[in-house]
Amino acid sequence: MRPPLTAAGGELDDTHPGPAVRLDQPARDAELRPRSGGESLPPRGRLLTEAAQIVCLQRFAHHELLAVELFAWALLTWPDMPLLLRRGMLATLADEQRHLGMYLGRLTAHGSHLGEAPLSDYLWRHVPALRDHPAGPASFLAAMGLTFEQANLDFTLAYGEGFRAGGDDDTVSVLARVHQDEIGHVRMAWRWLRRLRGQNTDPVAIYEECVPLPLGAGRAKGHPFDTVSRRSAGLPEELIEHVRRAGGGPGRKKARWCERQSNGALLWANLGAEDEALEVPAQARAAANRVAGLWLLLHGSASKLAGPGREEWQPPRWPETLGPCPDGPVWDWLEDKGRVVAWLPTERARRDVTDADLPWAGAAPDPLLGDKGWIARHTRRAGLLPESLTSMIRVLTPEELRRRHTGDRLLAEIRGWPKWTGGRAILKPRHGSSGRGRIPLEPDGPIPSGRGLERMARRGGAVLEPWLKRILDLSVQVYLERDGTTRILGTTRQLLTPAGIWLGNAGELSAEGHSSSGSRWDDAIRQAASTAAGWLARREYSGPFGVDAFSYIGGSGSEELRPLVEINPRFTTGMLALGLLERARNAGLQASAGAWAFLASLPARPGRAEEGVRLFHLDQPGVPRPPVLVLADDVDALYRLLLRWGVVAGSV
């Protein structure tokens, strides 16, 4: 952290820099030694939580430490660089030291410090390619200034918005300062790259011939892409457009993969990414892997599975019970040839895909769409929240959760609810899935612990709502086109545990092959899904999404509908069930009207199926109780079987 100045505070004498020094790793204290892996940058929408803010600051601080080290490395590696370039690099090194100090200050304010989490050696792994590149110092300028620092023009702005939403204005100010300095760093890199490689007047060619593999223009940007900063840095329009459109350069992994995958997609199986900041239990990981294998069955035979932190998966075996393996996808919109399709489009998934130099397909990540607080406010404004529930469903900020006696106040609040609710409530984290992290509340139950409320505050706040006596759990599965057109793929009944964990889906099938929940609420939930599609379209989302709904016993003792509980802007398990149903229909396994069900795991003792009910085991290697698709000619026969299995599908 000591600035590169003389003891008197003057500039160092660099007229005789000495011989080149070869270094492959930095000298650090044990706690700060980099290693493979480590560091995972939270999506900017998760910065509502202090835990995510600390992780983010850890990574930002480490990036600045890496920059200090690598600029020092460059000065030692190429002592014969022009004196003015060396001075420019030394000034940049001092800027990076100042940035590091600011981030360390923010970590201290959050009660943390650098080295508390593992530190990645990602940038140091590029040192051999930089040192051996024939362009010499120009390769360093292309890599550091025009790739990593150019990308930071986008990241500092995007994450500034994330920290602002999380209420950390001091870090917003730090990011704004870093952003302004990065403009100057990119400007210096471009000017010197042009001088060193002046024989080529094509900006794109200059960059591409100097940037070392596997780096490239696809790594030189974030989302959203900021053109103004790049123009302020003096980058030519040709290079700005090249980076904006880039997904990787010739000869890189992306190009090789696209050549292999010209007829299929690479499916990024980041199931459960809503909870990516949490420890995922082994049982949940196994279930996610099982679902991922079934997801692949909906795509063309040339598609493959991949996922965060792993190589391409071995493809699941096509279930012989569904007939011959088809070549194409189950729906025409499903295949995105030669591109990466994520289960859930998150910032982390997009970064992982971009770091692998692979082409991203589908919607840009928008964490706001998974915020239950955002959804609750929209449903209230749109009149989609039943009047009997409007006073009981509310959004709690992290500050509210952290106030003294919050647990007592919550119990006092639910004690004042109408008797028909039973006084039971649930506190749900604003970001998350599958019931994880919820806190149940009862009038005479225990007071929520401060630790539990703090965990929820760190996840961005909570939504309080009554835990009602449900009759039906329903879902609508939708595909939203880029022009805002919606395709309703079908409605279903959700098969859930009492805690809300998904077991499967069921529905009725028309003679034309359309799936419905078979309930009297179908029109209402379809209309709610269409309304939700408008909200998503205004956020520039396109792609698959699901809407959850349920009916319950209201204050009058009659059945009421909550038509929109949650929006899942991603592929869903309900969509998976409908896709497998469509595969069965295309194979001629259900040619007439009837009913169907899909269960993620066959019951331990299924017994014999009733007459007119057929079971199709979707066997997979190593899965003792495989998923099962149930087709029935008679609706009542299907639900009798489900009840015998102990699976409740609501009133039938």
Number of C-alpha atoms within 10 A of each C-alpha: 11 7 13 15 13 10 8 6 9 9 12 12 9 11 7 9 15 11 11 14 12 12 14 12 15 14 10 9 8 8 12 16 15 21 13 11 12 14 19 18 18 21 23 26 26 26 27 25 23 22 18 23 25 24 21 23 22 26 23 21 25 22 20 20 18 21 23 23 18 20 22 14 19 24 20 17 18 19 17 15 16 12 14 10 16 19 16 16 21 21 16 20 22 19 20 25 21 18 23 23 16 20 24 20 18 22 21 13 12 14 9 17 18 21 17 12 16 19 22 21 18 16 14 18 13 17 19 12 15 24 20 11 18 13 19 17 23 25 24 26 29 31 26 22 24 29 23 23 25 31 25 23 28 22 21 22 21 20 23 23 19 21 26 16 18 22 17 18 14 14 21 21 15 17 25 17 14 21 22 15 18 26 21 18 23 28 21 20 26 24 15 19 24 17 12 17 16 11 9 13 10 13 19 18 11 21 24 17 16 23 24 23 17 17 21 27 28 23 23 27 26 22 16 12 18 19 15 9 20 22 14 13 21 16 20 14 14 12 18 22 12 14 23 18 12 17 20 24 17 11 10 16 16 22 18 12 16 19 11 12 17 14 18 23 25 29 24 24 24 22 23 17 19 18 16 16 17 13 7 13 8 9 9 13 13 12 13 16 17 18 18 25 20 25 23 23 25 24 25 22 18 18 26 22 21 20 21 15 9 7 9 14 15 10 16 18 14 19 16 12 15 21 14 10 15 17 13 18 21 20 14 9 12 17 21 22 18 24 23 26 26 24 22 25 24 24 21 19 24 25 18 17 21 21 15 17 24 24 21 22 17 17 19 17 21 19 18 16 19 20 24 23 25 13 20 20 14 16 21 16 10 11 10 20 20 16 11 11 17 13 10 16 17 17 20 20 17 23 12 14 23 19 12 10 13 17 20 13 12 19 21 14 13 22 16 11 18 12 11 13 17 16 20 21 23 17 25 24 28 27 26 21 17 14 13 16 18 18 18 16 23 19 18 11 10 12 16 18 13 16 10 14 23 18 19 26 24 22 25 27 28 28 20 22 20 20 17 18 14 17 18 23 21 31 30 28 25 26 23 22 16 14 9 17 14 19 14 17 18 22 32 28 26 29 24 17 12 9 10 13 14 17 16 25 28 30 26 26 25 13 11 9 18 16 24 22 23 17 16 8 19 19 13 16 24 21 14 21 26 20 16 21 27 16 15 20 18 10 13 14 23 23 21 25 24 25 26 24 23 22 19 18 16 18 14 8 9 8 13 18 20 22 26 27 17 19 22 18 27 22 21 21 22 26 26 22 24 27 21 20 25 20 21 19 16 16 16 12 17 21 16 15 18 22 26 28 26 27 20 21 19 19 16 9 7 11 10 10 15 12 11 13 19 18 17 18 18 22 18 17 8 7 12 11 15 18 22 19 25 21 26 25 20 16 20 13 16 26 23 16 18 20 12 11 15 10 18 19 22 18 9 12
